[in-house]
């Protein structure tokens, strides 16, 4: 049976000469590349493993340039060492930009989502203006493996809670969502196991935290939310903004406050603020709802 299959593969209907049926490997690389351009990066990489033709087609510069954000040259100039990407194939530029790159003294990071090529941005707690951060009676900087920045700001207790952030960046066209990543309680490892100290958690169930976002072109967003779910990192949605002019710098200001001074509040870890394409932001909000986060 195996011999018959082999013969059918190698011979035509008359049993003479090679089969005239086209195979995947016979399709010109230029045609394959035009098809691959319409796929997402993970699918392109999977198909590149099929055979030599797909592997060659998947390296075409015009495919990966279409996956790079429209402002990738700005990012290369501002964040990456521009000389390090000169002469690289576009697929290698894409791969490099999918790694988080720190800038502004390590307080900020930018990277591409490897599945979509969407631009992502983060600001550590050290890059935020936190009221009372220099007073050890209120705040401490603690080291942790649970943050991409390896440190978070921990609030023991305070009356006036206010955190402000501001940055200016050139975003590709599209809609974006901004989040704070927060954690009630102080986590640590004990005997190799994660434990959460909740002794300082108080005040967050009395009044909601107010989130605000404004942009240099006049966009505004506000929301209110009680902080909950001790022992878990939660992405709290501040708001969304739209970029219509991708070749211009946009300034974003955002904040979270709970300034009712009738009570203290404490026991909160502040990791960072994150900006994601709204498609990713929507998925984060869905996961929050499934986990019972408000």
C-alpha positions in Angstrom: 0.0 0.0 0.0 2.9 2.3 0.9 4.4 1.6 -2.5 1.2 2.4 -4.3 0.9 5.7 -2.5 4.5 6.6 -3.3 3.9 5.8 -7.0 0.8 7.8 -7.1 2.7 10.7 -5.8 5.6 10.5 -8.2 3.7 9.5 -11.4 0.9 10.9 -13.5 -2.3 9.1 -14.3 -0.6 7.0 -17.0 2.2 5.9 -14.7 4.7 7.9 -16.7 6.9 10.7 -15.4 6.4 13.1 -12.5 3.0 14.1 -11.4 1.8 17.4 -12.9 -0.2 18.3 -9.7 1.1 21.4 -8.1 2.4 21.2 -4.5 2.7 23.9 -1.8 6.4 24.2 -2.5 5.7 25.1 -6.1 3.9 28.3 -5.3 6.1 31.3 -6.0 7.4 33.0 -2.8 6.1 36.4 -4.0 2.5 35.0 -4.2 2.9 33.4 -0.7 4.2 36.6 0.7 1.1 38.5 -0.6 -1.1 36.0 1.3 1.0 36.1 4.5 0.7 39.9 4.6 -3.0 39.5 5.6 -2.3 37.2 8.5 -1.4 38.0 12.1 2.3 37.6 13.2 1.8 34.3 15.1 0.1 32.7 12.0 2.9 33.9 9.8 5.5 32.3 12.1 3.5 29.0 12.1 3.3 28.8 8.3 7.0 29.6 8.0 7.7 26.2 9.4 5.8 24.4 6.6 8.6 24.3 4.0 11.4 26.3 2.4 9.0 28.4 0.2 6.9 29.6 3.1 10.0 30.2 5.2 11.5 32.4 2.5 8.2 34.2 1.8 7.7 34.9 5.5 10.9 37.0 5.6 9.7 39.6 3.1 10.3 43.1 4.4 7.0 44.4 3.1 5.1 41.8 5.3 6.7 42.9 8.5 6.7 46.6 7.7 2.9 46.3 7.5 2.9 44.8 11.0 5.1 47.5 12.5 3.3 50.6 13.9 3.3 53.6 11.6 5.6 55.5 14.1 8.1 52.7 14.5 10.9 55.0 13.3 10.0 57.5 16.0 10.2 54.7 18.6 13.6 53.6 17.2 14.9 57.1 17.6 13.4 57.9 21.0 13.7 54.6 22.8 15.9 52.0 20.9 19.4 52.6 19.9 18.7 53.6 16.3 22.1 52.3 15.1 21.3 48.8 16.5 18.4 48.4 14.0 20.0 49.9 10.9 20.4 47.2 8.3 18.2 44.7 10.0 15.4 42.9 8.2 12.0 44.2 9.2 11.1 40.9 10.8 14.1 41.3 13.2 13.1 44.9 13.9 9.6 43.6 14.8 11.1 40.9 17.1 13.2 43.5 18.9 10.3 45.9 19.4 8.3 43.1 21.0 10.7 43.2 23.9 10.1 45.9 26.6 12.5 48.7 26.2 13.1 51.1 29.2 13.6 54.8 28.8 13.4 58.0 30.8 15.8 56.5 33.4 14.0 53.2 33.5 10.7 54.7 34.7 8.9 54.0 31.4 8.8 51.1 29.0 7.4 50.6 25.5 6.9 47.5 23.5 4.7 45.9 20.8 2.1 43.2 21.5 3.6 40.3 19.6 0.2 39.0 18.5 -1.1 42.2 17.0 1.8 44.7 16.7 -0.2 47.1 18.9 1.9 49.7 20.8 2.0 49.2 24.6 3.3 51.6 27.2 3.9 51.6 30.9 5.0 54.0 33.7 6.4 52.6 37.0 5.3 53.9 40.4 8.7 55.8 40.4 7.6 57.7 37.3 4.3 58.9 39.0 3.7 61.9 41.3 2.5 60.3 44.5 1.5 62.6 47.4 3.6 61.9 50.5 5.9 59.4 48.7 9.0 60.7 50.5 7.5 60.4 54.0 8.2 56.9 55.3 5.3 57.2 57.7 3.0 56.9 54.7 4.8 55.2 51.8 7.6 52.7 51.2 9.3 51.4 48.0 9.5 47.6 48.2 11.2 45.2 45.9 9.1 42.4 44.3 9.3 39.9 41.5 5.6 40.6 40.8 6.4 43.9 39.0 8.0 44.3 35.6 9.9 47.2 37.2 10.9 45.0 40.2 9.7 47.6 42.7 6.3 48.9 43.8 5.1 51.8 46.1 3.4 50.5 49.2 1.0 52.7 51.2 0.7 52.0 54.9 -1.7 54.8 55.8 -2.7 58.3 54.6 -5.5 60.7 54.8 -5.1 62.4 51.4 -4.5 59.8 48.6 -3.5 61.3 45.3 -1.4 59.9 42.4 -0.8 61.9 39.2 0.8 60.8 36.0 1.8 62.6 32.8 3.6 61.7 29.6 4.0 62.8 26.0 4.4 60.3 23.2 3.6 59.7 19.5 1.1 56.9 19.2 -0.1 55.2 16.0 -3.7 55.9 15.0 -6.3 54.0 17.0 -8.0 53.8 20.4 -6.2 53.1 23.6 -7.1 52.2 27.2 -5.2 53.3 30.3 -5.1 51.3 33.5 -3.6 51.4 37.0 -2.2 48.1 38.3 -3.0 47.9 42.0 -2.9 45.3 44.8 -4.5 45.4 48.2 -2.2 43.9 50.8 1.5 43.3 50.8 2.6 40.1 49.2 5.8 38.2 50.0 7.2 34.7 49.9 7.4 32.5 52.9 8.9 29.0 52.7 8.7 29.3 48.9 4.9 30.1 49.0 3.2 33.4 48.2 1.5 35.0 51.2 -0.3 38.3 51.5 -0.2 40.5 54.6 -3.5 42.4 54.9 -3.0 44.2 58.2 -2.9 47.7 56.8 -5.9 47.3 54.4 -8.6 49.8 55.4 -10.6 52.7 54.1 -11.2 51.6 50.5 -14.7 50.4 51.1 -16.0 53.7 52.5 -15.6 55.9 49.5 -14.7 55.1 45.9 -11.5 56.1 44.2 -11.9 58.6 41.4 -10.0 58.1 38.1 -9.4 60.8 35.6 -7.8 61.1 32.2 -7.2 64.1 29.9 -5.4 64.5 26.6 -3.8 67.5 24.9 -6.4 67.5 22.2 -9.3 67.9 24.6 -10.4 64.4 25.4 -11.6 63.6 28.9 -12.6 60.4 30.8 -13.6 59.9 34.5 -14.8 57.0 36.5 -15.2 55.9 40.1 -14.5 52.5 41.7 -14.1 50.9 45.1 -10.9 49.0 45.4 -11.4 45.4 46.4 -10.0 41.8 46.0 -7.2 41.7 48.5 -4.3 39.5 47.5 -4.7 39.9 43.8 -3.2 42.3 41.2 -6.1 44.2 39.5 -6.0 46.4 36.4 -8.3 49.4 37.2 -9.6 51.1 34.0 -9.0 54.8 34.1 -10.4 55.6 30.6 -9.9 55.5 26.8 -8.5 58.0 24.3 -8.4 58.1 20.5 -5.4 59.0 18.3 -6.4 60.6 15.0 -3.1 62.3 14.2 -0.5 59.6 14.5 2.5 61.8 13.5 2.0 64.3 16.3 3.0 64.1 20.0 0.0 63.7 22.4 0.2 64.6 26.0 -1.7 62.4 28.4 -2.5 63.4 32.0 -4.2 60.9 34.4 -4.8 60.5 38.1 -6.4 58.5 40.9 -7.6 60.2 44.1 -9.5 59.5 47.3 -9.2 62.8 49.2 -12.1 62.5 51.7 -10.2 63.3 54.8 -12.9 62.0 57.2 -11.0 58.7 57.2 -7.6 57.2 56.5 -6.9 54.5 53.9 -4.0 52.1 53.5 -2.6 48.7 52.7 -2.2 49.4 48.9 0.6 48.5 46.5 0.9 50.7 43.4 2.8 49.0 40.6 2.4 51.1 37.4 0.2 52.7 34.9 -0.3 50.9 31.5 -1.6 52.0 28.1 -2.8 49.2 25.8 -4.6 49.2 22.4 -8.3 49.1 23.2 -8.6 45.6 21.8 -6.3 44.4 24.6 -8.0 46.7 27.1 -11.4 45.2 26.3 -10.0 41.7 27.1 -8.5 43.0 30.4 -11.9 44.4 31.4 -13.6 41.1 30.5 -11.1 39.2 32.6 -11.7 41.6 35.5 -15.5 41.0 35.3 -15.0 37.2 35.2 -12.7 37.4 38.3 -15.3 39.5 40.1 -13.3 42.8 40.0 -15.4 45.9 39.6 
